[in-house]
Every structure is written in structure tokens, then in C-alpha cells.
Amino acid sequence: MAINKEQYNALKAELNRQGVTLVAVSKTKPAADIQALYDLGQRDFGENYVQELADKQAQLPADIRWHFIGHLQSNKVKYIAPFVHLIHGVDSPGLLKEINKQAAKNNRRLPCLLQVHIAQEETKFGLDASELAELVQQVAAGTFSAADVQGLMGMASFSSDTSLVRQEFEYLKTLFDKSLITLPGFTMLSMGMSGDYALAIAAGSNLVRIGSLLFGQRTAS
Ligand SMILES: *Cc1c(COP(=O)(O)O)cnc(C)c1O
């Protein structure tokens, strides 16, 4: 499956106008497709699986900024800690603690986002509002100083009900603004995928994670 060049250029221009960062989600797609998008100027790529990310990182250009956007198990942080650009899905204090530990081991700060559960599906991961508030307090207290927490991430319900999806994104934006009171350094709000990125941006997203629109549908994941 080849990448869609016209789609990429149009999307990139649209997002640039709005000051929104594009993470091209390349999970399950071959390295050749990533290279093709790289050759068009794309540098931020997102992956969901640790082994797949490590394999691709080893064979693709060194200046790619790799985003880990999947559900991350604490015992696998060590495999991506040396090179990952941003971990989007921090959904527990235990995971943040491990990220903090691996950051220190690698003599770097590890940028990451706290994932909030905003969808109706129980299968999706993330903190609820009170867990988030508690973790934000701990971050502000300096408990995880090597983990560089830069903002929030969330996934809306997989639904054609646009008012529901809009409400969920607006809810996350509210939590983001609330977190800013305690952590004024927060800059990133990662929300929006191929099917709902316009709603996410309207609600205040400044980082979208887009896969199928650029790379075509995934046959398996
Ligand atoms: C797969 C995935 C995406 C991209 O989904 P598309 O619908 O293909 O754009 C975005 N975010 C997360 C967390 C994903 O797992």
C-alpha cells in the first residue's frame, strides 16, 4: 500500500495553518511507507507496539521523532527509553514511576503525556478526573522529576455521534485547562485521529495522531 501524497500535503498545510502538530501513525505499516512520508518532510511518527517501534527505529533515519501512542506496560519502558520522543499514554502512577526511573538511567528527561479516559468504551485506557488531579499534584510536587510531563492525551468514543465526540474532547480540554493551574508548563493536548481530528482541533487540540487517512486502512492491528 502506497502513501497518499496529495492527502498528506493537504492535511499538512491545513494543520500548519492551525498551528497543530501532526503525528503520522504508522503502526502495522512497512518501513518503506514511513520512508516515503519522511521524504515528503514528515518527521513525527507514532507507533503502538514496543517491539515494532524498536525495529523500525533501528532501520529508519535517526532524526525521526518517535511517539509511543499505545498502551505501555511498565516492564517495556526500558526498550524505548533511550530514543523515544514522546510517550502519549501514561495511565497510572506506576507507569510514570517507571518512566522516571528509566529516564534517570538514560541520563535524559523523558517527555510524556497523561492519558485521560474520556470515551464511553470501557476498553480504552486512561485516568479518570480524580486520578488525574492526584497525579498532577504529585508531578507538581517533583515526585517524578526525570519524567517530563508536558500535557494530556485522550481518545474519544468511536462513534458517528458528533455531539458526543465533541463533548468528550471539550471535557478533556477543560481538564487540561484545570491542570494548567497546577502545572503552567503544560503545552500539549494530544487528541484527534483520522475520523475526528477536526472536532478535536475545534475543541483545542494542538497535536493530532493520524494513521489511516495517510497510510490507508490497516488490515490487521
Ligand atoms: C491507531 C491509533 C491512531 C490512529 O488512528 P487512525 O484512525 O488510523 O487515524 C491514533 N491514536 C491512537 C492511540 C491509535 O492507537
The ligand as an SDF file (V2000), in Angstrom:
LIG
                    3D

 15 15  0  0  0  0  0  0  0  0999 V2000
   -4.2080    3.7550   15.7180 C   0  0  0  0  0  0  0  0  0  0  0  0
   -4.2600    4.9830   16.5600 C   0  0  0  0  0  0  0  0  0  0  0  0
   -4.4280    6.2570   15.9890 C   0  0  0  0  0  0  0  0  0  0  0  0
   -4.6390    6.4910   14.5070 C   0  0  0  0  0  0  0  0  0  0  0  0
   -5.8930    6.0290   14.1050 O   0  0  0  0  0  0  0  0  0  0  0  0
   -6.4750    6.3550   12.6420 P   0  0  0  0  0  0  0  0  0  0  0  0
   -7.9370    6.2090   12.8130 O   0  0  0  0  0  0  0  0  0  0  0  0
   -5.8950    5.3570   11.7170 O   0  0  0  0  0  0  0  0  0  0  0  0
   -6.0810    7.7490   12.2970 O   0  0  0  0  0  0  0  0  0  0  0  0
   -4.3900    7.3470   16.8400 C   0  0  0  0  0  0  0  0  0  0  0  0
   -4.2160    7.2210   18.1720 N   0  0  0  0  0  0  0  0  0  0  0  0
   -4.0760    6.0160   18.7480 C   0  0  0  0  0  0  0  0  0  0  0  0
   -3.8700    5.9420   20.2250 C   0  0  0  0  0  0  0  0  0  0  0  0
   -4.1080    4.8520   17.9650 C   0  0  0  0  0  0  0  0  0  0  0  0
   -3.9730    3.6630   18.5670 O   0  0  0  0  0  0  0  0  0  0  0  0
  1  2  1  0
  2  3  1  0
  2 14  2  0
  3  4  1  0
  3 10  2  0
  4  5  1  0
  5  6  1  0
  6  7  2  0
  6  8  1  0
  6  9  1  0
 10 11  1  0
 11 12  2  0
 12 13  1  0
 12 14  1  0
 14 15  1  0
M  END
$$$$
